[in-house]
Amino acid sequence: MEQIVVLTEKAVEQVKQMMKESGEENAYFRVGVYGGGCSGLSYAMGFDHNKREDDYEFDQDGLRILIDKDSVLVLKGTTIDYEQGAMGGGFTIHNPNAIASCGCGSSFRTATHAGTPEEC
């Protein structure tokens, strides 16, 4: 299976730094989506020590990444970057499957996955 999500070099460096600072160097970096938000789907990223049987796993520059089976189709082709600005830094997500997103940009929907929209 091809790589579903690509992290930029800056994103990989930031995740590794966050893992080091929180003592999670041996964890996986889990990326996924869940129902919710104004547009129906929201992104989830975090550290995880448990790989599930149906997880998709890949390695990028020494960072072990997990994506749950249900998120694979929604995230296919997604790029995660990390940008530092005057107001601080943050991850940006470019998902070519998203056809609509909310004003704050934290939730989205795709042509095939509407999720569970909530009021803003």
Buried (B, 14 or more C-beta within 10 A) or exposed (E): EEBBBBBBEBBBBBBBEBBEEEEBEEBBBBBBBBBBBBBBBBBEBEBBEEEEEEBBEBEBEEBBBBBBEEBBEBBBEBBBBBEEEEEEEEBEBEBEBBEEBBEEBBBBBBEEBEBEBBEE
